[in-house]
Amino acid sequence: MAALFRPAANLAATLALLLVAAFAVSGIAWWWLWSRTNYARHVYWTISQPVPFSHEHHVAGLGIDCRFCHTAVEVSSNAGMPPTYTCMTCHSQIWTNADILAPLRESLANNKPIAWNRVNDLPDYVYFNHSIHIAKGVGCSSCHGAVDRMPLSYKARTLTMQFCLDCHRDPGPQLRPKDQIYNTQWQRTADTPSPATLMAEYHVGGRTLTDCSICHR
């Protein structure tokens, strides 16, 4: 009886199996790696806002301290957003009729807060407290990046579980002197106290920093 398949069929079958395997591996790799890219995590994406607020202009240009707008950052788990009358402290005197600030004037006239869009957002199952990080010497730029160089705000860090754990396992290098916490351009110098010194000053350390209950409550 004649053979049903020619010898070349073996090569064709082998190539077909290799092609299927390559597609399977590529699909798994894409599924695994894509979600870990900065693009998928929206890192460096500018977020559209009702008013295109520029931190670069207000912080670096005018020298406004973070706490002028984010008044709760030292005492609350939430940094807080400025009420409209905080903005109008200045804008009742300057740029009073600018079209770009129309939503601000409407907010004041209607006594309705501006609905800002979140730039840095964590899942509901993650607990984060701004005040404790500030109290323990963690600077704003450690998580938010160089905000004073952002014409429009964007997410500067991945804020993944691994990002947080890297710091909680070795917090010393992320700590800074109290007078530099709000300085987004701060760099460690030879005169900066050592990480061990800052950890002792802020009473930071211990195995509890990596306990699940620290962030998941």
HELIX and SHEET records of a PDB file:
HELIX    1   1 ALA A    8  TRP A   34  1                                  27    
HELIX    2   2 HIS A   55  HIS A   55  1                                   1    
HELIX    3   3 GLU A   56  GLY A   61  3                                   6    
HELIX    4   4 CYS A   66  CYS A   69  1                                   4    
HELIX    5   5 THR A   84  HIS A   91  1                                   8    
HELIX    6   6 ASP A   99  LEU A  101  5                                   3    
HELIX    7   7 ALA A  102  ASN A  110  1                                   9    
HELIX    8   8 HIS A  130  ALA A  135  1                                   6    
HELIX    9   9 CYS A  140  HIS A  144  1                                   5    
HELIX   10  10 VAL A  147  ARG A  149  5                                   3    
HELIX   11  11 MET A  161  ARG A  169  1                                   9    
HELIX   12  12 GLY A  172  GLN A  174  5                                   3    
HELIX   13  13 LYS A  178  GLN A  180  5                                   3    
HELIX   14  14 PRO A  195  TYR A  202  1                                   8    
HELIX   15  15 ARG A  207  THR A  210  5                                   4    
HELIX   16  16 CYS A  212  CYS A  215  1                                   4    
END                                                                             
